[in-house]
Amino acid sequence: MEYSIQELSRLSGVTTRTLRWYDQIGLLKPSRVAESGYRYYGGAEVDRLQDILYYRALGVELAQIKECLDDPSFDRLAALRNHLAALEAERERLEQLIRSVKDTIGAEERNEIMSDEQKFEVFKRRTVAHNEEV
């Protein structure tokens, strides 16, 4: 399937201005440009845009995304698996933080005093996990 820039914008939620910027910096080139100047995108470009959006969701800078996607040894399946692992780790971190906030709310509502250790447990776990990664 081929999409005009407008159609791809509607499909992906990415503005046409951003798609033009991605073209300008060489991150996402259209599959063809009509004589009228309209940009058209095919399946490979749709997949690449999806990859770009995954990386952006993880906070990766555009220059790094371009470097990664342009690398001849880029393995899309491996990258998707890495994205999934990173997202699952982030979900676990958020779930722990949510539990901690709920525990704090519950303690406040019951007029209970949390120990200082309880107050910082979730943050210590995150720091330890981060230090183990580094």
Secondary structure by P-SEA (a helix, b strand, c coil): ccccaaaaaaaccccaaaaaaaaaaccccccccccccbbbbcaaaaaaaaaaaaaaaacccaaaaaaaaacccccaaaaaaaaaaaaaaaaaaaaaaaaaaaaaaaaaaaccccccccccaaaaaaaaaaaaac
